[in-house]
Amino acid sequence: MFLNLFDECVSIIGRWNPKKEYSKETEYRDDLMNFLNSELNKPTMFGNRNIQLVKEASRSLCDIGVGNRKVGIELKKI
């Protein structure tokens, strides 16, 4: 079954376990970005994928933009 990009991101995030307990939200963001990048861009039987992820810098934007900002991810550390 083929998932749309949003559903695929939700599924991948559900499998994500941070490598350690971080003190800053930005460290969690980087850990998640690395995991998402490796999972979203795994070679498939249809070929290689090139889904871009970007760190958002402005306070008015989400933390991670996926696929030309089609999916936005906001992290909160409490």
N, CA, C, O and CB atoms as a CASP TS submission, in Angstrom:
PFRMAT TS
TARGET T0000
AUTHOR 0000-0000-0000
METHOD Language model
MODEL 1
PARENT N/A
ATOM      1  N   MET     1       0.837  -1.176   0.000  1.00  0.00           N
ATOM      2  CA  MET     1       0.000   0.000   0.000  1.00  0.00           C
ATOM      3  C   MET     1       0.885   1.243   0.000  1.00  0.00           C
ATOM      4  O   MET     1       1.885   1.299   0.716  1.00  0.00           O
ATOM      5  CB  MET     1      -0.954  -0.004   1.213  1.00  0.00           C
ATOM      6  N   PHE     2       0.523   2.215  -0.785  1.00  0.00           N
ATOM      7  CA  PHE     2       1.283   3.450  -0.876  1.00  0.00           C
ATOM      8  C   PHE     2       0.686   4.489   0.067  1.00  0.00           C
ATOM      9  O   PHE     2      -0.527   4.697   0.098  1.00  0.00           O
ATOM     10  CB  PHE     2       1.305   3.977  -2.326  1.00  0.00           C
ATOM     11  N   LEU     3       1.557   5.133   0.831  1.00  0.00           N
ATOM     12  CA  LEU     3       1.125   6.172   1.753  1.00  0.00           C
ATOM     13  C   LEU     3       1.437   7.529   1.151  1.00  0.00           C
ATOM     14  O   LEU     3       2.398   7.675   0.396  1.00  0.00           O
ATOM     15  CB  LEU     3       1.805   6.012   3.133  1.00  0.00           C
ATOM     16  N   ASN     4       0.621   8.526   1.488  1.00  0.00           N
ATOM     17  CA  ASN     4       1.000   9.869   1.088  1.00  0.00           C
ATOM     18  C   ASN     4       2.113  10.335   2.021  1.00  0.00           C
ATOM     19  O   ASN     4       2.389   9.686   3.029  1.00  0.00           O
ATOM     20  CB  ASN     4      -0.226  10.845   1.126  1.00  0.00           C
ATOM     21  N   LEU     5       2.746  11.442   1.694  1.00  0.00           N
ATOM     22  CA  LEU     5       3.917  11.898   2.443  1.00  0.00           C
ATOM     23  C   LEU     5       3.586  12.155   3.911  1.00  0.00           C
ATOM     24  O   LEU     5       4.378  11.803   4.785  1.00  0.00           O
ATOM     25  CB  LEU     5       4.483  13.165   1.812  1.00  0.00           C
ATOM     26  N   PHE     6       2.441  12.755   4.197  1.00  0.00           N
ATOM     27  CA  PHE     6       2.052  13.011   5.576  1.00  0.00           C
ATOM     28  C   PHE     6       1.947  11.709   6.364  1.00  0.00           C
ATOM     29  O   PHE     6       2.537  11.576   7.436  1.00  0.00           O
ATOM     30  CB  PHE     6       0.726  13.766   5.623  1.00  0.00           C
ATOM     31  N   ASP     7       1.188  10.745   5.826  1.00  0.00           N
ATOM     32  CA  ASP     7       1.010   9.466   6.516  1.00  0.00           C
ATOM     33  C   ASP     7       2.335   8.732   6.683  1.00  0.00           C
ATOM     34  O   ASP     7       2.564   8.084   7.704  1.00  0.00           O
ATOM     35  CB  ASP     7       0.021   8.586   5.754  1.00  0.00           C
ATOM     36  N   GLU     8       3.195   8.829   5.698  1.00  0.00           N
ATOM     37  CA  GLU     8       4.503   8.185   5.783  1.00  0.00           C
ATOM     38  C   GLU     8       5.336   8.824   6.900  1.00  0.00           C
ATOM     39  O   GLU     8       6.006   8.118   7.654  1.00  0.00           O
ATOM     40  CB  GLU     8       5.247   8.284   4.428  1.00  0.00           C
ATOM     41  N   CYS     9       5.297  10.150   7.007  1.00  0.00           N
ATOM     42  CA  CYS     9       6.034  10.839   8.081  1.00  0.00           C
ATOM     43  C   CYS     9       5.496  10.432   9.450  1.00  0.00           C
ATOM     44  O   CYS     9       6.274  10.173  10.368  1.00  0.00           O
ATOM     45  CB  CYS     9       5.939  12.376   7.909  1.00  0.00           C
ATOM     46  N   VAL    10       4.175  10.374   9.595  1.00  0.00           N
ATOM     47  CA  VAL    10       3.572   9.973  10.869  1.00  0.00           C
ATOM     48  C   VAL    10       4.019   8.560  11.239  1.00  0.00           C
ATOM     49  O   VAL    10       4.358   8.299  12.393  1.00  0.00           O
ATOM     50  CB  VAL    10       2.025  10.049  10.792  1.00  0.00           C
ATOM     51  N   SER    11       4.021   7.664  10.286  1.00  0.00           N
ATOM     52  CA  SER    11       4.442   6.288  10.525  1.00  0.00           C
ATOM     53  C   SER    11       5.910   6.222  10.955  1.00  0.00           C
ATOM     54  O   SER    11       6.254   5.495  11.887  1.00  0.00           O
ATOM     55  CB  SER    11       4.225   5.443   9.266  1.00  0.00           C
ATOM     56  N   ILE    12       6.759   6.970  10.286  1.00  0.00           N
ATOM     57  CA  ILE    12       8.191   6.976  10.616  1.00  0.00           C
ATOM     58  C   ILE    12       8.418   7.573  12.002  1.00  0.00           C
ATOM     59  O   ILE    12       9.198   7.034  12.788  1.00  0.00           O
ATOM     60  CB  ILE    12       8.992   7.770   9.557  1.00  0.00           C
ATOM     61  N   ILE    13       7.745   8.678  12.307  1.00  0.00           N
ATOM     62  CA  ILE    13       7.905   9.303  13.621  1.00  0.00           C
ATOM     63  C   ILE    13       7.462   8.345  14.722  1.00  0.00           C
ATOM     64  O   ILE    13       8.037   8.342  15.811  1.00  0.00           O
ATOM     65  CB  ILE    13       7.102  10.616  13.700  1.00  0.00           C
ATOM     66  N   GLY    14       6.456   7.544  14.449  1.00  0.00           N
ATOM     67  CA  GLY    14       6.002   6.551  15.425  1.00  0.00           C
ATOM     68  C   GLY    14       7.058   5.512  15.746  1.00  0.00           C
ATOM     69  O   GLY    14       7.031   4.921  16.825  1.00  0.00           O
ATOM     70  N   ARG    15       7.984   5.278  14.839  1.00  0.00           N
ATOM     71  CA  ARG    15       9.067   4.311  15.045  1.00  0.00           C
ATOM     72  C   ARG    15      10.341   4.953  15.595  1.00  0.00           C
ATOM     73  O   ARG    15      11.285   4.249  15.954  1.00  0.00           O
ATOM     74  CB  ARG    15       9.380   3.610  13.742  1.00  0.00           C
ATOM     75  N   TRP    16      10.370   6.278  15.663  1.00  0.00           N
ATOM     76  CA  TRP    16      11.579   6.998  16.078  1.00  0.00           C
ATOM     77  C   TRP    16      11.777   6.935  17.580  1.00  0.00           C
ATOM     78  O   TRP    16      10.854   7.193  18.353  1.00  0.00           O
ATOM     79  CB  TRP    16      11.514   8.450  15.628  1.00  0.00           C
ATOM     80  N   ASN    17      12.986   6.592  17.983  1.00  0.00           N
ATOM     81  CA  ASN    17      13.415   6.671  19.375  1.00  0.00           C
ATOM     82  C   ASN    17      14.677   7.512  19.391  1.00  0.00           C
ATOM     83  O   ASN    17      15.670   7.127  18.773  1.00  0.00           O
ATOM     84  CB  ASN    17      13.659   5.241  20.004  1.00  0.00           C
ATOM     85  N   PRO    18      14.674   8.649  20.075  1.00  0.00           N
ATOM     86  CA  PRO    18      15.881   9.470  20.120  1.00  0.00           C
ATOM     87  C   PRO    18      17.071   8.642  20.613  1.00  0.00           C
ATOM     88  O   PRO    18      16.920   7.744  21.441  1.00  0.00           O
ATOM     89  CB  PRO    18      15.666  10.699  21.031  1.00  0.00           C
ATOM     90  N   LYS    19      18.245   8.961  20.090  1.00  0.00           N
ATOM     91  CA  LYS    19      19.448   8.208  20.446  1.00  0.00           C
ATOM     92  C   LYS    19      19.807   8.369  21.915  1.00  0.00           C
ATOM     93  O   LYS    19      20.427   7.483  22.503  1.00  0.00           O
ATOM     94  CB  LYS    19      20.615   8.647  19.584  1.00  0.00           C
ATOM     95  N   LYS    20      19.421   9.496  22.513  1.00  0.00           N
ATOM     96  CA  LYS    20      19.675   9.730  23.933  1.00  0.00           C
ATOM     97  C   LYS    20      18.711  10.800  24.421  1.00  0.00           C
ATOM     98  O   LYS    20      17.911  11.326  23.647  1.00  0.00           O
ATOM     99  CB  LYS    20      21.158  10.154  24.188  1.00  0.00           C
ATOM    100  N   GLU    21      18.792  11.118  25.706  1.00  0.00           N
ATOM    101  CA  GLU    21      17.990  12.204  26.254  1.00  0.00           C
ATOM    102  C   GLU    21      18.779  13.498  26.080  1.00  0.00           C
ATOM    103  O   GLU    21      19.872  13.654  26.626  1.00  0.00           O
ATOM    104  CB  GLU    21      17.632  11.951  27.763  1.00  0.00           C
ATOM    105  N   TYR    22      18.214  14.414  25.317  1.00  0.00           N
ATOM    106  CA  TYR    22      18.899  15.669  25.007  1.00  0.00           C
ATOM    107  C   TYR    22      18.417  16.782  25.936  1.00  0.00           C
ATOM    108  O   TYR    22      17.349  16.690  26.542  1.00  0.00           O
ATOM    109  CB  TYR    22      18.668  16.063  23.532  1.00  0.00           C
ATOM    110  N   SER    23      19.227  17.830  26.030  1.00  0.00           N
ATOM    111  CA  SER    23      18.849  18.962  26.875  1.00  0.00           C
ATOM    112  C   SER    23      18.137  20.060  26.090  1.00  0.00           C
ATOM    113  O   SER    23      17.495  20.930  26.677  1.00  0.00           O
ATOM    114  CB  SER    23      20.078  19.536  27.551  1.00  0.00           C
ATOM    115  N   LYS    24      18.252  20.018  24.749  1.00  0.00           N
ATOM    116  CA  LYS    24      17.667  21.080  23.924  1.00  0.00           C
ATOM    117  C   LYS    24      16.740  20.494  22.862  1.00  0.00           C
ATOM    118  O   LYS    24      16.964  19.400  22.343  1.00  0.00           O
ATOM    119  CB  LYS    24      18.776  21.917  23.257  1.00  0.00           C
ATOM    120  N   GLU    25      15.700  21.253  22.559  1.00  0.00           N
ATOM    121  CA  GLU    25      14.769  20.851  21.506  1.00  0.00           C
ATOM    122  C   GLU    25      15.472  20.718  20.158  1.00  0.00           C
ATOM    123  O   GLU    25      15.142  19.833  19.369  1.00  0.00           O
ATOM    124  CB  GLU    25      13.626  21.857  21.399  1.00  0.00           C
ATOM    125  N   THR    26      16.435  21.591  19.896  1.00  0.00           N
ATOM    126  CA  THR    26      17.137  21.545  18.609  1.00  0.00           C
ATOM    127  C   THR    26      17.908  20.241  18.434  1.00  0.00           C
ATOM    128  O   THR    26      18.085  19.773  17.309  1.00  0.00           O
ATOM    129  CB  THR    26      18.092  22.730  18.486  1.00  0.00           C
ATOM    130  N   GLU    27      18.365  19.656  19.529  1.00  0.00           N
ATOM    131  CA  GLU    27      19.068  18.372  19.429  1.00  0.00           C
ATOM    132  C   GLU    27      18.101  17.249  19.075  1.00  0.00           C
ATOM    133  O   GLU    27      18.447  16.345  18.314  1.00  0.00           O
ATOM    134  CB  GLU    27      19.791  18.049  20.749  1.00  0.00           C
ATOM    135  N   TYR    28      16.887  17.305  19.627  1.00  0.00           N
ATOM    136  CA  TYR    28      15.846  16.342  19.241  1.00  0.00           C
ATOM    137  C   TYR    28      15.483  16.536  17.768  1.00  0.00           C
ATOM    138  O   TYR    28      15.310  15.565  17.031  1.00  0.00           O
ATOM    139  CB  TYR    28      14.582  16.501  20.140  1.00  0.00           C
ATOM    140  N   ARG    29      15.371  17.790  17.350  1.00  0.00           N
ATOM    141  CA  ARG    29      15.047  18.087  15.953  1.00  0.00           C
ATOM    142  C   ARG    29      16.082  17.467  15.015  1.00  0.00           C
ATOM    143  O   ARG    29      15.729  16.831  14.022  1.00  0.00           O
ATOM    144  CB  ARG    29      14.969  19.611  15.728  1.00  0.00           C
ATOM    145  N   ASP    30      17.356  17.657  15.338  1.00  0.00           N
ATOM    146  CA  ASP    30      18.412  17.118  14.479  1.00  0.00           C
ATOM    147  C   ASP    30      18.391  15.592  14.451  1.00  0.00           C
ATOM    148  O   ASP    30      18.598  14.984  13.401  1.00  0.00           O
ATOM    149  CB  ASP    30      19.778  17.610  14.951  1.00  0.00           C
ATOM    150  N   ASP    31      18.142  14.976  15.602  1.00  0.00           N
ATOM    151  CA  ASP    31      18.065  13.524  15.674  1.00  0.00           C
ATOM    152  C   ASP    31      16.904  13.010  14.820  1.00  0.00           C
ATOM    153  O   ASP    31      17.052  12.050  14.063  1.00  0.00           O
ATOM    154  CB  ASP    31      17.905  13.063  17.138  1.00  0.00           C
ATOM    155  N   LEU    32      15.746  13.666  14.954  1.00  0.00           N
ATOM    156  CA  LEU    32      14.574  13.272  14.158  1.00  0.00           C
ATOM    157  C   LEU    32      14.817  13.513  12.672  1.00  0.00           C
ATOM    158  O   LEU    32      14.439  12.688  11.839  1.00  0.00           O
ATOM    159  CB  LEU    32      13.324  14.045  14.619  1.00  0.00           C
ATOM    160  N   MET    33      15.439  14.628  12.339  1.00  0.00           N
ATOM    161  CA  MET    33      15.722  14.908  10.921  1.00  0.00           C
ATOM    162  C   MET    33      16.599  13.819  10.308  1.00  0.00           C
ATOM    163  O   MET    33      16.348  13.372   9.189  1.00  0.00           O
ATOM    164  CB  MET    33      16.408  16.279  10.769  1.00  0.00           C
ATOM    165  N   ASN    34      17.618  13.398  11.036  1.00  0.00           N
ATOM    166  CA  ASN    34      18.499  12.337  10.532  1.00  0.00           C
ATOM    167  C   ASN    34      17.725  11.036  10.324  1.00  0.00           C
ATOM    168  O   ASN    34      17.909  10.347   9.320  1.00  0.00           O
ATOM    169  CB  ASN    34      19.672  12.104  11.505  1.00  0.00           C
ATOM    170  N   PHE    35      16.857  10.708  11.282  1.00  0.00           N
ATOM    171  CA  PHE    35      16.062   9.493  11.174  1.00  0.00           C
ATOM    172  C   PHE    35      15.084   9.580  10.007  1.00  0.00           C
ATOM    173  O   PHE    35      14.973   8.645   9.215  1.00  0.00           O
ATOM    174  CB  PHE    35      15.308   9.234  12.476  1.00  0.00           C
ATOM    175  N   LEU    36      14.380  10.696   9.902  1.00  0.00           N
ATOM    176  CA  LEU    36      13.446  10.885   8.789  1.00  0.00           C
ATOM    177  C   LEU    36      14.154  10.810   7.448  1.00  0.00           C
ATOM    178  O   LEU    36      13.673  10.161   6.519  1.00  0.00           O
ATOM    179  CB  LEU    36      12.729  12.223   8.919  1.00  0.00           C
ATOM    180  N   ASN    37      15.290  11.469   7.350  1.00  0.00           N
ATOM    181  CA  ASN    37      16.037  11.478   6.093  1.00  0.00           C
ATOM    182  C   ASN    37      16.440  10.057   5.687  1.00  0.00           C
ATOM    183  O   ASN    37      16.281   9.667   4.531  1.00  0.00           O
ATOM    184  CB  ASN    37      17.288  12.371   6.219  1.00  0.00           C
ATOM    185  N   SER    38      16.958   9.294   6.640  1.00  0.00           N
ATOM    186  CA  SER    38      17.384   7.934   6.304  1.00  0.00           C
ATOM    187  C   SER    38      16.195   7.046   5.938  1.00  0.00           C
ATOM    188  O   SER    38      16.307   6.205   5.047  1.00  0.00           O
ATOM    189  CB  SER    38      18.154   7.318   7.474  1.00  0.00           C
ATOM    190  N   GLU    39      15.065   7.221   6.610  1.00  0.00           N
ATOM    191  CA  GLU    39      13.892   6.397   6.330  1.00  0.00           C
ATOM    192  C   GLU    39      13.172   6.809   5.040  1.00  0.00           C
ATOM    193  O   GLU    39      12.778   5.953   4.248  1.00  0.00           O
ATOM    194  CB  GLU    39      12.928   6.471   7.496  1.00  0.00           C
ATOM    195  N   LEU    40      13.004   8.103   4.834  1.00  0.00           N
ATOM    196  CA  LEU    40      12.286   8.569   3.646  1.00  0.00           C
ATOM    197  C   LEU    40      13.076   8.343   2.362  1.00  0.00           C
ATOM    198  O   LEU    40      12.488   8.170   1.295  1.00  0.00           O
ATOM    199  CB  LEU    40      11.956  10.041   3.785  1.00  0.00           C
ATOM    200  N   ASN    41      14.390   8.342   2.457  1.00  0.00           N
ATOM    201  CA  ASN    41      15.220   8.241   1.254  1.00  0.00           C
ATOM    202  C   ASN    41      15.882   6.890   1.081  1.00  0.00           C
ATOM    203  O   ASN    41      16.882   6.769   0.374  1.00  0.00           O
ATOM    204  CB  ASN    41      16.270   9.295   1.278  1.00  0.00           C
ATOM    205  N   LYS    42      15.324   5.866   1.729  1.00  0.00           N
ATOM    206  CA  LYS    42      15.811   4.504   1.504  1.00  0.00           C
ATOM    207  C   LYS    42      15.514   4.116   0.057  1.00  0.00           C
ATOM    208  O   LYS    42      14.448   4.438  -0.469  1.00  0.00           O
ATOM    209  CB  LYS    42      15.149   3.490   2.505  1.00  0.00           C
ATOM    210  N   PRO    43      16.455   3.427  -0.584  1.00  0.00           N
ATOM    211  CA  PRO    43      16.157   2.940  -1.942  1.00  0.00           C
ATOM    212  C   PRO    43      14.964   1.981  -1.910  1.00  0.00           C
ATOM    213  O   PRO    43      14.820   1.188  -0.980  1.00  0.00           O
ATOM    214  CB  PRO    43      17.401   2.234  -2.559  1.00  0.00           C
ATOM    215  N   THR    44      14.125   2.060  -2.921  1.00  0.00           N
ATOM    216  CA  THR    44      12.973   1.168  -3.042  1.00  0.00           C
ATOM    217  C   THR    44      13.102   0.373  -4.331  1.00  0.00           C
ATOM    218  O   THR    44      14.037   0.577  -5.105  1.00  0.00           O
ATOM    219  CB  THR    44      11.636   1.964  -3.014  1.00  0.00           C
ATOM    220  N   MET    45      12.175  -0.520  -4.555  1.00  0.00           N
ATOM    221  CA  MET    45      12.204  -1.291  -5.796  1.00  0.00           C
ATOM    222  C   MET    45      11.886  -0.403  -7.004  1.00  0.00           C
ATOM    223  O   MET    45      12.077  -0.812  -8.149  1.00  0.00           O
ATOM    224  CB  MET    45      11.207  -2.459  -5.720  1.00  0.00           C
ATOM    225  N   PHE    46      11.401   0.807  -6.739  1.00  0.00           N
ATOM    226  CA  PHE    46      11.107   1.749  -7.810  1.00  0.00           C
ATOM    227  C   PHE    46      12.263   2.711  -8.065  1.00  0.00           C
ATOM    228  O   PHE    46      12.183   3.545  -8.967  1.00  0.00           O
ATOM    229  CB  PHE    46       9.855   2.530  -7.481  1.00  0.00           C
ATOM    230  N   GLY    47      13.338   2.605  -7.282  1.00  0.00           N
ATOM    231  CA  GLY    47      14.502   3.472  -7.458  1.00  0.00           C
ATOM    232  C   GLY    47      14.784   4.291  -6.215  1.00  0.00           C
ATOM    233  O   GLY    47      14.194   4.073  -5.157  1.00  0.00           O
ATOM    234  N   ASN    48      15.686   5.225  -6.360  1.00  0.00           N
ATOM    235  CA  ASN    48      16.071   6.090  -5.245  1.00  0.00           C
ATOM    236  C   ASN    48      15.101   7.255  -5.115  1.00  0.00           C
ATOM    237  O   ASN    48      14.534   7.725  -6.101  1.00  0.00           O
ATOM    238  CB  ASN    48      17.506   6.611  -5.432  1.00  0.00           C
ATOM    239  N   ARG    49      14.924   7.706  -3.891  1.00  0.00           N
ATOM    240  CA  ARG    49      14.084   8.864  -3.615  1.00  0.00           C
ATOM    241  C   ARG    49      14.986  10.011  -3.184  1.00  0.00           C
ATOM    242  O   ARG    49      16.101   9.789  -2.711  1.00  0.00           O
ATOM    243  CB  ARG    49      13.013   8.547  -2.521  1.00  0.00           C
ATOM    244  N   ASN    50      14.510  11.216  -3.345  1.00  0.00           N
ATOM    245  CA  ASN    50      15.250  12.390  -2.912  1.00  0.00           C
ATOM    246  C   ASN    50      14.276  13.379  -2.277  1.00  0.00           C
ATOM    247  O   ASN    50      13.980  14.433  -2.840  1.00  0.00           O
ATOM    248  CB  ASN    50      16.012  13.042  -4.102  1.00  0.00           C
ATOM    249  N   ILE    51      13.789  13.017  -1.098  1.00  0.00           N
ATOM    250  CA  ILE    51      12.866  13.891  -0.381  1.00  0.00           C
ATOM    251  C   ILE    51      13.696  14.813   0.499  1.00  0.00           C
ATOM    252  O   ILE    51      14.441  14.360   1.368  1.00  0.00           O
ATOM    253  CB  ILE    51      11.831  13.069   0.468  1.00  0.00           C
ATOM    254  N   GLN    52      13.557  16.095   0.265  1.00  0.00           N
ATOM    255  CA  GLN    52      14.352  17.088   0.981  1.00  0.00           C
ATOM    256  C   GLN    52      13.725  17.420   2.334  1.00  0.00           C
ATOM    257  O   GLN    52      12.505  17.516   2.467  1.00  0.00           O
ATOM    258  CB  GLN    52      14.497  18.362   0.139  1.00  0.00           C
ATOM    259  N   LEU    53      14.587  17.591   3.330  1.00  0.00           N
ATOM    260  CA  LEU    53      14.178  18.049   4.654  1.00  0.00           C
ATOM    261  C   LEU    53      14.938  19.324   4.947  1.00  0.00           C
ATOM    262  O   LEU    53      16.125  19.431   4.638  1.00  0.00           O
ATOM    263  CB  LEU    53      14.440  16.962   5.755  1.00  0.00           C
ATOM    264  N   VAL    54      14.254  20.300   5.547  1.00  0.00           N
ATOM    265  CA  VAL    54      14.914  21.562   5.878  1.00  0.00           C
ATOM    266  C   VAL    54      14.622  21.932   7.325  1.00  0.00           C
ATOM    267  O   VAL    54      13.519  21.725   7.831  1.00  0.00           O
ATOM    268  CB  VAL    54      14.453  22.692   4.927  1.00  0.00           C
ATOM    269  N   LYS    55      15.642  22.484   7.976  1.00  0.00           N
ATOM    270  CA  LYS    55      15.463  23.053   9.312  1.00  0.00           C
ATOM    271  C   LYS    55      14.886  24.441   9.122  1.00  0.00           C
ATOM    272  O   LYS    55      15.431  25.253   8.374  1.00  0.00           O
ATOM    273  CB  LYS    55      16.818  23.096  10.127  1.00  0.00           C
ATOM    274  N   GLU    56      13.805  24.707   9.786  1.00  0.00           N
ATOM    275  CA  GLU    56      13.195  26.026   9.694  1.00  0.00           C
ATOM    276  C   GLU    56      13.815  26.933  10.750  1.00  0.00           C
ATOM    277  O   GLU    56      14.074  26.488  11.869  1.00  0.00           O
ATOM    278  CB  GLU    56      11.654  25.943   9.870  1.00  0.00           C
ATOM    279  N   ALA    57      14.053  28.187  10.414  1.00  0.00           N
ATOM    280  CA  ALA    57      14.765  29.095  11.305  1.00  0.00           C
ATOM    281  C   ALA    57      13.872  30.140  11.961  1.00  0.00           C
ATOM    282  O   ALA    57      14.179  30.597  13.062  1.00  0.00           O
ATOM    283  CB  ALA    57      15.846  29.782  10.550  1.00  0.00           C
ATOM    284  N   SER    58      12.815  30.517  11.339  1.00  0.00           N
ATOM    285  CA  SER    58      11.958  31.586  11.861  1.00  0.00           C
ATOM    286  C   SER    58      11.047  31.061  12.973  1.00  0.00           C
ATOM    287  O   SER    58      10.661  29.892  12.960  1.00  0.00           O
ATOM    288  CB  SER    58      11.112  32.199  10.726  1.00  0.00           C
ATOM    289  N   ARG    59      10.713  31.901  13.907  1.00  0.00           N
ATOM    290  CA  ARG    59       9.814  31.504  14.995  1.00  0.00           C
ATOM    291  C   ARG    59       8.397  31.242  14.481  1.00  0.00           C
ATOM    292  O   ARG    59       7.612  30.583  15.163  1.00  0.00           O
ATOM    293  CB  ARG    59       9.786  32.588  16.081  1.00  0.00           C
ATOM    294  N   SER    60       8.064  31.734  13.322  1.00  0.00           N
ATOM    295  CA  SER    60       6.708  31.552  12.807  1.00  0.00           C
ATOM    296  C   SER    60       6.575  30.294  11.951  1.00  0.00           C
ATOM    297  O   SER    60       5.489  29.989  11.459  1.00  0.00           O
ATOM    298  CB  SER    60       6.295  32.766  11.998  1.00  0.00           C
ATOM    299  N   LEU    61       7.678  29.564  11.773  1.00  0.00           N
ATOM    300  CA  LEU    61       7.648  28.357  10.956  1.00  0.00           C
ATOM    301  C   LEU    61       7.791  27.113  11.828  1.00  0.00           C
ATOM    302  O   LEU    61       8.206  27.203  12.984  1.00  0.00           O
ATOM    303  CB  LEU    61       8.759  28.396   9.898  1.00  0.00           C
ATOM    304  N   CYS    62       7.450  25.969  11.279  1.00  0.00           N
ATOM    305  CA  CYS    62       7.623  24.715  12.004  1.00  0.00           C
ATOM    306  C   CYS    62       9.114  24.385  12.126  1.00  0.00           C
ATOM    307  O   CYS    62       9.952  25.065  11.533  1.00  0.00           O
ATOM    308  CB  CYS    62       6.865  23.563  11.294  1.00  0.00           C
ATOM    309  N   ASP    63       9.441  23.350  12.888  1.00  0.00           N
ATOM    310  CA  ASP    63      10.846  22.987  13.106  1.00  0.00           C
ATOM    311  C   ASP    63      11.466  22.267  11.913  1.00  0.00           C
ATOM    312  O   ASP    63      12.632  22.492  11.590  1.00  0.00           O
ATOM    313  CB  ASP    63      10.966  22.115  14.333  1.00  0.00           C
ATOM    314  N   ILE    64      10.692  21.403  11.258  1.00  0.00           N
ATOM    315  CA  ILE    64      11.199  20.623  10.127  1.00  0.00           C
ATOM    316  C   ILE    64      10.192  20.721   8.985  1.00  0.00           C
ATOM    317  O   ILE    64       8.997  20.501   9.177  1.00  0.00           O
ATOM    318  CB  ILE    64      11.447  19.127  10.529  1.00  0.00           C
ATOM    319  N   GLY    65      10.686  21.050   7.804  1.00  0.00           N
ATOM    320  CA  GLY    65       9.867  21.029   6.597  1.00  0.00           C
ATOM    321  C   GLY    65      10.258  19.812   5.773  1.00  0.00           C
ATOM    322  O   GLY    65      11.442  19.570   5.540  1.00  0.00           O
ATOM    323  N   VAL    66       9.273  19.052   5.335  1.00  0.00           N
ATOM    324  CA  VAL    66       9.528  17.821   4.593  1.00  0.00           C
ATOM    325  C   VAL    66       8.926  17.935   3.203  1.00  0.00           C
ATOM    326  O   VAL    66       7.792  18.385   3.043  1.00  0.00           O
ATOM    327  CB  VAL    66       8.953  16.594   5.338  1.00  0.00           C
ATOM    328  N   GLY    67       9.702  17.520   2.187  1.00  0.00           N
ATOM    329  CA  GLY    67       9.172  17.463   0.833  1.00  0.00           C
ATOM    330  C   GLY    67       8.729  18.796   0.306  1.00  0.00           C
ATOM    331  O   GLY    67       7.556  18.975  -0.022  1.00  0.00           O
ATOM    332  N   ASN    68       9.646  19.742   0.217  1.00  0.00           N
ATOM    333  CA  ASN    68       9.324  21.081  -0.266  1.00  0.00           C
ATOM    334  C   ASN    68       8.246  21.728   0.598  1.00  0.00           C
ATOM    335  O   ASN    68       7.362  22.430   0.107  1.00  0.00           O
ATOM    336  CB  ASN    68       8.868  21.027  -1.727  1.00  0.00           C
ATOM    337  N   ARG    69       8.351  21.467   1.902  1.00  0.00           N
ATOM    338  CA  ARG    69       7.449  22.019   2.924  1.00  0.00           C
ATOM    339  C   ARG    69       5.994  21.569   2.766  1.00  0.00           C
ATOM    340  O   ARG    69       5.080  22.270   3.200  1.00  0.00           O
ATOM    341  CB  ARG    69       7.506  23.525   2.885  1.00  0.00           C
ATOM    342  N   LYS    70       5.777  20.420   2.157  1.00  0.00           N
ATOM    343  CA  LYS    70       4.421  19.882   2.065  1.00  0.00           C
ATOM    344  C   LYS    70       3.948  19.369   3.418  1.00  0.00           C
ATOM    345  O   LYS    70       2.751  19.352   3.705  1.00  0.00           O
ATOM    346  CB  LYS    70       4.358  18.760   1.023  1.00  0.00           C
ATOM    347  N   VAL    71       4.912  18.947   4.253  1.00  0.00           N
ATOM    348  CA  VAL    71       4.613  18.479   5.600  1.00  0.00           C
ATOM    349  C   VAL    71       5.473  19.292   6.554  1.00  0.00           C
ATOM    350  O   VAL    71       6.680  19.425   6.354  1.00  0.00           O
ATOM    351  CB  VAL    71       4.876  16.933   5.757  1.00  0.00           C
ATOM    352  N   GLY    72       4.852  19.830   7.581  1.00  0.00           N
ATOM    353  CA  GLY    72       5.575  20.583   8.610  1.00  0.00           C
ATOM    354  C   GLY    72       5.521  19.846   9.924  1.00  0.00           C
ATOM    355  O   GLY    72       4.474  19.328  10.311  1.00  0.00           O
ATOM    356  N   ILE    73       6.653  19.795  10.618  1.00  0.00           N
ATOM    357  CA  ILE    73       6.732  19.092  11.895  1.00  0.00           C
ATOM    358  C   ILE    73       7.184  20.101  12.961  1.00  0.00           C
ATOM    359  O   ILE    73       8.183  20.800  12.794  1.00  0.00           O
ATOM    360  CB  ILE    73       7.719  17.861  11.812  1.00  0.00           C
ATOM    361  N   GLU    74       6.435  20.154  14.040  1.00  0.00           N
ATOM    362  CA  GLU    74       6.761  21.034  15.159  1.00  0.00           C
ATOM    363  C   GLU    74       7.057  20.165  16.369  1.00  0.00           C
ATOM    364  O   GLU    74       6.244  19.321  16.745  1.00  0.00           O
ATOM    365  CB  GLU    74       5.599  22.042  15.456  1.00  0.00           C
ATOM    366  N   LEU    75       8.214  20.368  16.979  1.00  0.00           N
ATOM    367  CA  LEU    75       8.604  19.629  18.169  1.00  0.00           C
ATOM    368  C   LEU    75       8.477  20.527  19.392  1.00  0.00           C
ATOM    369  O   LEU    75       8.668  21.741  19.318  1.00  0.00           O
ATOM    370  CB  LEU    75      10.044  19.090  18.035  1.00  0.00           C
ATOM    371  N   LYS    76       8.152  19.904  20.512  1.00  0.00           N
ATOM    372  CA  LYS    76       8.105  20.602  21.795  1.00  0.00           C
ATOM    373  C   LYS    76       8.795  19.731  22.827  1.00  0.00           C
ATOM    374  O   LYS    76       8.473  18.552  22.974  1.00  0.00           O
ATOM    375  CB  LYS    76       6.636  20.925  22.222  1.00  0.00           C
ATOM    376  N   LYS    77       9.745  20.317  23.540  1.00  0.00           N
ATOM    377  CA  LYS    77      10.413  19.621  24.638  1.00  0.00           C
ATOM    378  C   LYS    77       9.846  20.177  25.928  1.00  0.00           C
ATOM    379  O   LYS    77       9.852  21.387  26.158  1.00  0.00           O
ATOM    380  CB  LYS    77      11.979  19.790  24.578  1.00  0.00           C
ATOM    381  N   ILE    78       9.356  19.278  26.763  1.00  0.00           N
ATOM    382  CA  ILE    78       8.804  19.727  28.045  1.00  0.00           C
ATOM    383  C   ILE    78       9.607  19.181  29.196  1.00  0.00           C
ATOM    384  O   ILE    78       9.290  19.454  30.354  1.00  0.00           O
ATOM    385  CB  ILE    78       7.346  19.307  28.185  1.00  0.00           C
TER
END
